[in-house]
Amino acid sequence: MQRTGPLLATIAHLAILGSIGIPILITIVTLIAVGIGTLVVLVGFLLLALALLAMFAVAWFERERIAGLYGAPVPPAFFRQSQRTDWLRVPHRLLRIVSDGQHWRAILSFFLASLFGAFTLPLLTLVGIGVPLALAGLGDADSVGIPLTSLAVPVEWAPLIGALSLAAGIAGTIGLALAHRNVTVGLLVPDERERLEQEARDERERRHGAVRAADFDRTRIERDLHDGVQPRLVSIAMQLGMAREKIESDPVAAMRLIDEAHASSKSAVTELRQVARGIHVAVLDDRGLDAAVSALAARSVVPVEIDARIEGRCSRDAETAVYFAIAEGITNAQKHSRASRIRIAIRTRRSETGTASLWARVEDDGIGGAERQPGGGIDGLAHRVAGVGGTLTMTSPAGGPTAIEVDVPCAS
């Protein structure tokens, strides 16, 4: 009985879709064709928008239908957000949604279900014809008319023809119902092995990114200490040594050397703080990403505009990765892009499944032409972001603008 219920429900679905499915798809295709043909006027865009909404409605209906009919773990629809902040945001989001394969798989599933339904209707008609013919031998007529036709068969042949019609109709209907289940579930439910393999690939990428990011940070710290702090400390030691030698013979010169060593020690402390800030940002832990980025902007020689809309706190790894991405974007704009303004946007985004991510975009109005070089700052930053499961993209056409975008899971 547990198997009969879904089977009968599938047959009912196919019968309904066989009646309305193909006309719905034809209507959508007609809207698209007419919309393309009338793009020169506003009507064409309205028709294409209507067709797009109808396609999304069909895809949503198909996912919900299969999930409810078979109890299958069909992933919910996810309408991808655009990471742009300029006037191309809306068309870019539409392009990302249209290019998402899950919507097209759902529409293909609806089309195949409608096609199966179109064949199911005549098979159900065979069942309807076979029942009265199979029971015709119980009467006393010489011939029996075939329902829905003007034909008649001898009564002695009617039960055989009816039994064949019943067998063909029932077998064909059940076969189409089973085929429908296999095809639609295969299209809409992710394969478990494929999902596990993808998770394993993602985890390997994260480990690789974390290792590369650690190597990059170690190299950067060694370089900063070797090129900055170490020479200054050596200079301080030499100045103090010279002052000790002159403390009795030339006290004035010795005091001057001590003053220089004192000033150098202050600079060394500042440089050490900068190196330490590259390892750990105290304000990020204490006050959050918004305050940490505001502190970066306050130290920037290029004016910085910040638009932060952050809901709550994310994990320390996620906030740290986004912070260093923003810091790298500001540093590059100051050193290389000849920018006169930097814009920073930070958002907390939530998908339909409830998972949150931290997204940020750093854009300057400089000359552009930046490239990701192996071992460079952007390359190390990309590995840092990948190490926490996020993505980094950079666009920098010649003439500008240069934009760095990061998207990191909040639970990283």
C-alpha positions in Angstrom: 0.0 0.0 0.0 2.9 2.3 0.7 4.2 1.9 -2.8 0.7 2.0 -4.4 -0.1 5.5 -3.0 2.9 7.3 -4.6 2.4 5.3 -7.8 -1.2 6.4 -8.1 -0.3 10.0 -7.2 2.4 10.0 -9.9 -0.2 8.8 -12.5 -2.5 11.6 -11.4 0.3 14.1 -11.7 1.1 12.9 -15.2 -2.5 13.0 -16.3 -2.8 16.6 -15.1 0.6 17.7 -16.6 -0.3 16.0 -19.8 -3.2 18.3 -20.1 -1.7 21.6 -19.0 2.1 21.2 -19.0 2.8 21.5 -22.8 0.4 24.5 -23.2 2.2 26.3 -20.4 5.6 25.8 -21.9 4.4 26.8 -25.3 3.0 30.0 -23.8 6.4 30.8 -22.2 8.3 30.1 -25.5 5.8 32.4 -27.3 6.4 35.2 -24.8 10.1 34.9 -25.3 9.8 34.9 -29.1 7.5 37.9 -29.2 9.6 39.7 -26.6 12.8 39.3 -28.6 10.9 40.4 -31.7 9.7 43.6 -30.0 12.9 44.5 -28.1 13.0 47.8 -30.0 10.1 49.0 -27.8 9.4 48.7 -24.1 6.8 45.9 -24.7 9.6 43.5 -25.6 11.4 43.9 -22.2 8.1 43.6 -20.4 7.3 40.3 -22.2 10.7 38.9 -21.6 10.4 39.8 -17.9 7.1 38.1 -17.7 8.5 35.0 -19.4 11.4 35.0 -17.0 9.0 35.1 -14.0 6.9 32.4 -15.5 10.0 30.2 -16.0 11.0 30.7 -12.3 7.5 29.9 -11.2 7.5 26.7 -13.2 11.0 25.7 -11.8 9.8 26.4 -8.2 6.6 24.4 -8.8 8.5 21.5 -10.2 10.9 21.4 -7.3 8.1 21.6 -4.8 6.1 18.9 -6.7 8.9 16.4 -6.7 9.8 17.1 -3.1 6.2 16.6 -2.0 5.4 13.7 -4.2 8.4 11.5 -3.4 9.8 13.1 -0.2 13.0 13.6 -2.1 15.7 16.0 -0.7 15.3 18.5 -3.5 17.5 21.5 -2.9 15.5 24.8 -2.6 15.9 27.4 -5.2 18.7 29.9 -4.6 18.5 33.2 -6.4 22.2 34.3 -6.6 23.0 37.8 -5.4 25.1 40.2 -7.4 28.3 41.3 -5.9 28.4 44.5 -7.9 27.5 47.8 -6.3 27.2 50.0 -9.5 24.4 50.4 -12.0 25.0 46.9 -13.4 23.9 45.3 -10.2 20.4 44.4 -11.4 21.3 43.0 -14.9 24.3 41.2 -13.4 22.0 39.5 -10.8 19.5 38.5 -13.5 22.4 37.0 -15.6 23.6 35.0 -12.6 20.1 33.7 -11.9 19.5 32.8 -15.6 22.8 31.0 -15.8 22.1 28.9 -12.8 21.7 25.3 -13.9 19.3 24.3 -11.1 16.5 26.3 -12.6 17.1 24.8 -16.0 17.1 21.3 -14.6 13.8 22.0 -12.9 12.3 23.3 -16.2 13.6 20.3 -18.1 12.0 18.0 -15.4 8.7 19.8 -15.9 8.9 19.4 -19.7 9.7 15.7 -19.5 6.9 15.2 -17.0 4.5 16.9 -19.3 5.8 14.8 -22.2 5.2 11.6 -20.1 1.8 12.9 -19.2 1.0 13.4 -22.9 1.6 9.7 -23.4 -0.1 8.8 -20.2 -3.5 10.2 -21.3 -4.0 7.8 -24.3 -2.8 4.9 -22.1 -5.4 5.7 -19.6 -7.9 5.9 -22.4 -6.9 2.3 -23.3 -7.7 1.3 -19.7 -11.1 3.0 -20.0 -11.8 1.2 -23.3 -10.6 -2.2 -22.0 -12.8 -2.4 -18.9 -16.2 -2.5 -20.8 -14.8 -4.7 -23.5 -13.4 -7.2 -20.9 -16.9 -7.4 -19.3 -18.8 -7.6 -22.6 -19.1 -11.4 -22.5 -21.4 -11.1 -19.5 -24.1 -9.7 -21.8 -26.2 -11.4 -24.6 -25.4 -9.0 -27.5 -23.9 -10.3 -30.8 -21.4 -7.4 -31.0 -19.9 -4.8 -28.7 -19.1 -1.2 -29.7 -15.6 0.1 -28.8 -16.0 3.1 -26.5 -15.1 6.5 -27.9 -15.2 5.1 -31.4 -17.8 4.0 -34.0 -16.3 0.5 -34.3 -17.8 -2.7 -33.1 -16.3 -6.2 -32.5 -18.0 -9.6 -32.2 -18.8 -10.3 -28.6 -16.6 -13.4 -28.5 -13.6 -11.3 -29.3 -14.4 -8.4 -27.0 -13.0 -10.0 -23.7 -9.7 -10.7 -25.4 -9.4 -7.2 -26.9 -10.4 -5.7 -23.6 -7.8 -7.7 -21.7 -5.1 -6.7 -24.1 -6.2 -3.0 -23.9 -6.2 -3.2 -20.1 -2.7 -4.9 -20.0 -1.2 -2.4 -22.4 -2.8 0.6 -20.7 -1.8 -0.4 -17.2 1.7 -1.6 -18.1 2.4 1.5 -20.1 1.0 3.9 -17.4 3.1 2.2 -14.7 6.2 2.2 -16.9 5.8 5.9 -17.5 5.2 6.6 -13.8 8.4 4.7 -12.9 10.4 6.4 -15.6 9.1 9.8 -14.4 10.3 9.1 -10.9 13.8 8.0 -12.0 14.2 10.9 -14.5 12.9 13.7 -12.3 14.6 12.6 -9.1 17.9 12.1 -11.1 17.6 15.6 -12.4 16.7 17.5 -9.2 18.3 15.5 -6.4 22.1 15.8 -6.2 24.0 12.6 -6.5 25.4 11.6 -3.0 28.7 10.5 -4.4 29.1 13.6 -6.5 28.3 15.7 -3.5 30.8 14.0 -1.3 33.5 14.3 -4.0 32.8 18.0 -4.3 33.1 18.5 -0.6 36.4 16.6 -0.6 37.7 18.8 -3.4 36.5 21.9 -1.5 38.2 20.8 1.7 41.5 20.1 -0.2 41.3 23.6 -1.7 40.8 25.1 1.7 43.7 23.2 3.2 45.9 24.2 0.3 44.8 27.9 0.6 45.5 27.9 4.4 49.0 26.4 3.9 49.8 28.9 1.1 48.4 31.8 3.2 50.5 30.8 6.2 53.6 30.6 4.0 52.9 34.0 2.6 52.4 35.5 6.1 55.6 34.0 7.4 57.5 35.3 4.4 56.0 38.8 4.8 56.8 38.9 8.5 60.4 37.8 7.9 60.7 40.5 5.2 59.3 43.2 7.4 61.5 42.3 10.3 64.6 41.9 8.2 64.1 45.0 6.1 62.6 47.3 8.7 62.9 46.5 12.4 66.2 44.6 12.3 68.3 47.4 10.7 66.7 50.0 13.0 67.6 47.9 16.1 71.1 47.5 14.8 71.3 51.2 14.3 70.1 51.8 17.8 72.7 49.5 19.2 75.5 51.2 17.3 74.3 54.7 18.4 74.3 53.6 22.0 77.7 52.0 21.7 79.1 55.3 20.2 77.4 57.3 23.0 79.0 55.0 25.6 82.5 55.7 24.1 81.9 59.5 24.1 80.1 59.8 27.4 83.3 61.0 29.2 85.2 62.8 26.4 82.2 64.5 24.6 79.1 64.5 26.8 77.2 66.7 24.4 77.8 64.4 21.4 76.9 61.4 23.6 73.6 63.0 24.6 72.9 63.7 20.9 73.5 60.1 20.0 71.3 59.0 22.9 68.5 61.3 21.7 68.8 59.8 18.2 68.7 56.3 19.6 65.7 57.2 21.6 63.9 58.5 18.5 64.9 55.4 16.6 63.6 53.2 19.4 60.2 54.9 19.1 60.2 54.3 15.3 61.1 50.7 15.9 58.2 50.3 18.3 55.9 51.7 15.7 57.2 49.3 13.1 56.8 46.4 15.5 53.2 47.4 16.1 52.6 47.5 12.4 54.1 44.0 12.0 52.0 42.8 15.0 48.9 44.4 13.4 49.6 42.2 10.3 49.5 39.1 12.5 46.6 40.0 14.9 44.2 43.0 14.9 43.2 43.7 18.5 40.4 46.2 17.5 38.9 43.5 15.3 38.3 41.2 18.3 37.3 44.0 20.6 34.9 46.1 18.5 34.3 44.1 15.3 34.9 44.5 11.6 33.2 47.9 11.1 35.4 49.6 13.7 38.5 47.9 12.4 37.8 49.0 8.9 37.1 52.5 10.1 40.5 52.6 11.8 42.1 51.6 8.4 40.2 54.3 6.7 41.3 56.9 9.2 45.0 56.1 8.5 44.5 56.1 4.7 46.0 59.1 2.8 43.3 58.6 0.2 39.7 59.5 1.2 37.7 56.4 2.0 33.9 56.0 1.9 32.5 53.1 4.0 29.1 51.6 3.6 28.8 48.8 6.2 25.6 46.8 6.9 26.7 44.0 9.1 24.3 42.0 11.2 26.0 40.6 14.3 29.4 39.0 14.4 30.9 36.3 12.2 33.7 33.9 13.2 37.1 35.4 13.9 38.6 33.7 10.8 35.9 35.1 8.5 36.3 38.6 9.8 40.1 38.5 9.7 40.1 37.3 6.1 37.7 40.1 5.1 39.7 42.7 7.1 43.0 41.8 5.4 41.3 41.9 2.0 40.1 45.4 2.7 43.5 46.4 4.0 45.2 45.1 0.9 42.8 46.9 -1.3 43.4 50.2 0.5 47.2 49.7 0.4 47.2 48.9 -3.3 45.1 52.0 -4.0 47.5 54.2 -2.1 50.7 52.8 -3.6 49.9 52.0 -7.2 46.5 53.1 -8.5 46.8 56.9 -8.2 43.3 56.9 -6.8 41.5 59.9 -5.5 38.8 58.0 -3.7 38.2 54.5 -2.3 34.7 53.0 -1.7 34.2 50.1 0.6 31.0 48.1 0.9 30.4 45.4 3.5 27.4 43.2 3.8 26.1 40.3 5.7 24.2 38.1 3.3 21.9 35.2 4.0 20.9 32.4 1.5 17.5 30.8 1.4 18.9 27.9 3.4 19.7 30.3 6.3 23.5 30.2 5.9 25.2 33.6 6.3 28.2 35.0 4.5 30.4 38.1 4.9 30.8 40.0 1.6 33.0 43.0 1.0 34.0 45.1 -2.1 36.9 47.6 -2.2 36.8 49.8 -5.3 39.1 52.7 -6.2 38.9 55.2 -9.1 42.5 54.8 -10.1 44.2 53.9 -13.3 43.6 50.1 -13.0 45.9 47.5 -14.6 46.5 45.5 -11.4 47.3 41.8 -11.9 47.5 38.9 -9.6 51.1 37.8 -9.5 52.3 34.5 -7.9 53.6 35.3 -4.5 52.3 38.8 -4.5 49.9 40.5 -2.1 46.7 39.6 -4.0 47.9 36.0 -4.5 48.6 35.6 -0.8 45.3 37.2 0.1 43.4 34.9 -2.3 44.9 31.9 -0.5 44.0 33.3 2.9 40.4 33.7 1.8 40.3 30.3 0.2 41.7 28.8 3.5 38.4 29.8 5.2 36.2 28.6 2.4 35.7 31.9 0.7 36.3 33.3 -2.8 38.2 36.4 -4.0 37.8 38.1 -7.3 39.6 41.1 -8.7 38.7 43.2 -11.7 41.1 45.9 -12.9 40.8 46.9 -16.5 43.3 49.4 -17.9 42.0 52.9 -17.0 40.2 51.6 -13.9 38.4 51.1 -11.7 40.1 48.4 -9.7 37.7 46.3 -7.5 38.4 43.5 -5.1 35.5 41.4 -3.8 35.5 38.7 -1.2 32.7 36.4 0.0 33.4 34.3 3.1 31.1 32.0 5.0 30.3 33.5 8.4 30.8 30.2 10.1 34.4 29.7 8.8 
